[in-house]
């Protein structure tokens, strides 16, 4: 008896012409663009003054950040890295058929980030509001990208 698998179940639904290939690619592209925006928005952290960044982070309940050179340095490094991740998602969205294998890795990366966000938030006893957007964003986009891209590869 074959084990029940979500991808197998959804594959059966999509093969019944509920969603044609063009629609699947459009939804996949939208999820990749959504991910590109979600990661790439951190680019503004590279250009904003540190005082404004402290105010924003305080508003996100990240109180206790001081104006120390190393804090500014690591924030800018992180913003740069996240911006490049956003750029990668943008490039994947431009031609999803060409990068199917890499898109699977990107979807799994998003799911891993969701798990890291959730476990870190719980471990550090943060209020859920501090990490819920990261968790929801990575879970939603990662699951959608992984499922839609893997359905494509099975055909």
C-alpha positions in Angstrom: 0.0 0.0 0.0 1.4 3.3 -1.0 2.0 5.9 1.7 -0.1 9.1 1.6 2.0 12.0 0.5 0.9 15.6 0.2 2.8 16.1 -3.1 1.3 12.9 -4.5 -2.2 14.0 -3.5 -1.8 17.5 -5.0 -0.2 16.1 -8.1 -3.4 14.1 -8.7 -5.5 17.2 -8.2 -3.4 19.3 -10.6 -3.4 16.5 -13.3 -7.2 16.6 -13.3 -6.9 20.0 -15.1 -7.7 22.0 -12.0 -4.6 24.0 -12.8 -3.0 24.1 -16.2 0.8 24.6 -16.7 0.6 28.3 -17.4 -1.3 29.0 -14.2 1.1 26.9 -12.2 4.1 28.8 -13.6 2.3 32.1 -12.9 1.6 31.1 -9.3 5.2 29.8 -8.9 6.5 33.0 -10.3 4.4 35.1 -7.9 5.7 33.1 -5.0 9.2 33.6 -6.1 8.6 37.4 -6.6 7.0 37.5 -3.1 10.1 35.8 -1.7 12.4 38.2 -3.6 10.5 41.1 -2.1 10.5 39.6 1.4 14.2 39.1 1.4 15.2 42.0 -0.8 13.3 44.6 1.3 16.3 44.5 3.7 18.2 46.5 1.1 16.8 49.6 2.7 18.8 48.7 5.8 22.0 49.3 3.8 21.0 52.9 3.0 19.2 54.1 6.1 21.1 55.9 8.9 21.8 53.8 12.0 19.6 56.0 14.3 16.6 55.3 12.1 17.4 51.6 12.1 17.5 51.6 15.9 14.1 53.2 16.0 12.6 50.7 13.6 14.1 47.7 15.5 12.8 49.1 18.8 9.4 49.3 17.2 9.8 45.6 16.3 10.4 44.8 20.0 14.1 44.4 19.6 14.9 46.7 22.5 18.4 46.9 23.8 20.2 47.6 20.6 22.7 50.3 21.1 24.7 52.4 18.7 27.8 50.4 18.8 30.0 50.1 15.7 29.9 46.2 15.7 26.1 46.2 15.9 25.9 48.5 12.9 28.5 46.4 11.1 26.6 43.2 11.6 23.3 44.7 10.7 24.7 46.0 7.4 26.3 42.6 6.7 23.0 40.8 7.4 21.1 43.3 5.3 23.5 42.8 2.4 23.2 39.0 2.6 19.4 39.1 2.7 19.4 41.5 -0.2 21.5 39.1 -2.3 19.1 36.2 -1.3 16.2 38.4 -2.6 18.1 39.0 -5.8 18.5 35.2 -6.3 14.8 34.7 -5.9 14.2 37.5 -8.4 16.4 35.8 -10.9 14.6 32.5 -10.3 11.3 34.2 -10.9 12.4 35.5 -14.3 12.8 32.0 -15.8 11.4 29.3 -13.5 11.5 26.6 -16.1 15.2 27.0 -16.6 16.0 26.8 -12.8 13.7 24.0 -11.6 16.4 22.2 -9.6 17.6 25.4 -7.9 14.0 26.4 -7.2 13.5 23.2 -5.2 16.6 24.1 -3.2 15.2 27.6 -2.7 11.9 26.3 -1.5 13.6 23.9 1.0 15.8 26.8 2.1 12.6 28.8 2.9 11.2 25.9 4.9 14.4 25.5 6.8 14.3 29.2 7.6 10.7 28.9 8.9 11.8 26.1 11.2 14.9 28.1 12.4 12.6 31.1 13.1 10.1 29.1 15.0 12.6 27.1 17.1 14.7 30.2 17.8 11.7 32.3 18.8 10.5 29.6 21.2 14.0 28.9 22.6 14.7 32.5 23.4 11.1 32.9 24.8 10.3 35.8 22.4 6.8 36.9 22.0 5.2 35.3 19.0 4.7 38.7 17.4 8.5 39.1 17.2 9.0 36.2 14.8 5.5 35.3 13.5 5.9 37.2 10.2 9.2 35.5 9.4 7.7 32.1 10.3 4.6 32.7 8.2 6.4 34.2 5.3 9.0 31.4 5.0 6.4 28.7 5.6 3.9 29.9 3.1 6.4 30.8 0.4 8.6 27.7 1.0 5.7 25.2 1.0 4.1 26.8 -2.1 7.4 26.9 -4.1 8.4 23.4 -3.1 5.0 21.9 -4.0 4.4 23.7 -7.2 8.0 23.1 -8.5 8.0 19.4 -7.6 4.6 18.9 -9.3 6.2 20.3 -12.4 9.2 17.9 -12.2 7.0 14.8 -11.9 5.3 15.4 -15.2 
